[in-house]
Amino acid sequence: MQATVHPDGRLVLGGLVLRCALGHGGVRVDKREGDGATPSGLLPLRRVLYRADRVKRPACSVPMEPTAPNDGWCDDPAEADYNRMIRLPHDGHYEELWRQDAVYDLIGVLGWNDGPVQRGRGSAIFLHVARPDYAPTEGCIALGLGDLQRVLAAGLGEVLVLPSG
């Protein structure tokens, strides 16, 4: 099933219209590492990661696995592991997936810049839990936890992010 994300912060899946947070850099066709933008295009849902000590194993149609305290995601274009899940510690720059806040308690890994990876084109594009105020993300798509669980259970397979303008 495909969801459509509109640049005004709406995710539409079937009859559901849900509020979502997008990147503080807007939605861009020419996504680059560090620009804070959500990439425009068709992003397949590759897998789901979840923090088992905080949320139940989600219902979804893609592979899933629990995260651990030493899990991270490399966002350093100079590293061979760029735009891949890694184990910490790691020499390059990375995002920790085991966070104190709830933002990464449930993560849908979206297929962006992964076939093949191009250095500097953007990394760690996730569908994840929104902050309580739906503050902009660093480039991901964020939903309320219940809404994220609902779209995963509905059989989400890909997200079409519409360009701005």
N, C-alpha and C positions, 0 to 999 in steps of 0.2 A: 504494500500500500504506500502511496506517495503523499507526503505532506507538502504544502506550499507555504513558504515564508515570504511575507511581504515586508518591504523596507520600513513600513510604519510600525512594525512590532506585532504583527499578527501571524500566527501559525494556523493554517486551515488543513484539517484532516477529515475527509468525509463531511459530516454535518457539524463537526466541532470547529469552533473558532476560539483560539486560545491566545492570551497575551504572552509575548515572549520578549526577552531582552536580546539586543544585537550588539555588535561591536561599536565602541565609541568612535571608531573611524568610519562609520557608515557601512554600506554594502558596496563592494567594489569588484569589478570584473578583473582588474589587474592587481589582485592581492599580493602583498609583499610581507616578509617577516617584519614584525614590529610595528606595522601601520595601524593596528587596532581595528582593522576592518573585517567584516564577515564576508567571505568570498561568495560571489554570485555564481550560480550554476547548479548542476544536479549532483548532489552529494549522497552516495550510497551509505547506508548504515552498515559498517563493517562488523562491529561487535559491541557488547555492552560490558562495562566494568562497574562493579558495585562494592560498597563498603559494608561487608557482612555484619560488622558489629553495630551498624546503625540502621540499615534498611534490609528488608526481606529480599531474597533472590527474586528478581523481576520476572514477570511473564513477558517473553519476547520471542521473535522468530529467528534471531541471529545468535551466534555463539556468545557465551557470557562467561565471565570469571570474576571472582572476588579480588579486590586489591589488597595489598599488604603495605606495611609501613615503609618498606624499602622500594616502592614502585615510583617511577617518575616517567616523564616524557621529555625527550631531548628536543629543545627548540634552538639549538646552536648550529647555524649553517656550516660552521667550520668542522663539525664533528661527523664521523662516519655514521653515527646513529641518528642523524638529523631526521626529525619527524617520525620517531619510533619510540615505543615503550622501552624503558630501560630499568635496570636495577641500580639503586643508589648504594654507596656513593658513586659519582660519575664525574669525570674530569671537565666536561663541557657544561654549558648553561642548560638548565632544565626546569621543568615544573614538577613540583611534588604532587603526586596524586592522592596521597594520604594527608589530608589537610585538617586543620583545627575547625574551620568553618564547615558548613554542609554542602558547599558548592559542588564538590566532586564525590558526594556520597553515591551518586548514580550518574554514570557517564555513557553516552552513546558516542562511540568513536566514528566520526564521519570521514568518508573517503575524499580527502582533499590532499593534493600533492603527494600521492602515494603510489602512483603507477606510471612511470617511475618517479621517485623523489627528485625534485629539482631544488638545489640549494638556494635559499633566500625567497622561495615562493610562498612560504607560510607553513606553519606547523601547528599541531595540537588544536585542530578545529573539532570541537566537541559539541554535542547536545548535552547540556548539563543542568543542574539545579540553579534556579535564579536566586539572587539575593532577595531578602524580603522586600526591598524597595524597587526591585527590577532594574537596578543600576546597570549601565552598559557593561559589556564584557570586553575582553581583549581581542575578540574576533569570533567567539563562539555564539551559539544560539542557546539561550537559557529559558527554561520553563519552571513554573512551580512544581514541587516534587510530585504532587498528586496528578498534575497534568502530564508530566513526563512519564510517570508510571502508566497512565491511561493510553498515551500514544504508542508506547512500546507494546503494551498488551493488545492494542488494536492491529498489530502486525506491521508496524512501520518498517519499510524497507529502504526508503530513500527520501531525501528532502530536496525540493527544488527551491532555491533561494533566488527570488526575482531581483533584478538589478534596480538601483535607484534611478529615478527620473522616468 
